[in-house]
Amino acid sequence: MKLLRLRAIACVALFLLPVTGAMAADRMRVVLDQAGLEKLPSGATTVVIGNPLIADITLQQGGMMVVTGKGYGTTNFIAMDREGKVLAERTIEVVGPWGDTVVVYRGTERESYSCTPHCERRLTLGDSAGFFDPMLAQANARNTQALGASGNRP
């Protein structure tokens, strides 16, 4: 019975391997608040992003696009030619930071820190409002001051 069960699992696994490989080729993974590069297919004139709250696309010269992770989740992009023919469609998965990021839970409250090498507070979606909101206000005030000092007022 065990041998039969193992054979069945092995057959299913072998059947799914090509599908999994194809799915991986159609998926782009981007870290939240970071960017990735993607080559547009030749002849692409229009690019549509499924959910701009999850990812954003900026077209660059030379047929490149920059994909920026804006929020956690999965969305897609579609590249089309002048006639509306779909040239490419890929899934974009936006994931949280890893590596030098430390997440601290205090009961239900969450705080994120970037430890590179010293730990500093980090603005991360999903952090508690009491941690996130004051940091966001400080970052906005700092950016406003920097824009004002440079003469580039919004």
Steps between C-alpha positions, in 0.01 A plus 500: 500500500783742588679422173183569301452831682863602433463416130184709478674797667801462268274494191316812611829675577644411158181617332511836678871577449465646148197707607687637802797595281275678253321683778831618645599646161174700490547642850711799603579545869568850631573601860272766650646851449762367260522487122569234242579521129309323227557501123194587294422283198590654166212705359331569834327838501261462794557357846213445743548427871225303671511667842715814533469482880714183493754587230587792276668497159715774350606465138863575416689548177638192331190289556548466875251556779550549871257308721468641854333312786236728659298259715493134596325261266477380145399685186590478132612704205406466136708633209320561171591622152326780303219269387428383854657158458634367831876453473568407862316447826679438827406474863673738741534385859594763757653351813625643826861586569733235636862471599591796720141577604392422856131492594406543867158398630374642828174313540303600190719805432763467226818703438759458224869587514771507237821366655784587261700470733332725760126459548291799392123531475362409159170603339335172403141432399331299772677666794280629782357849453668623821837406349434570132313834511760705694777366274301588190440852633873541568592375152246733336626799704859418406413468129307830510799672659736353240277610211468848648876534545563396140236734357297209359173559679216265401 
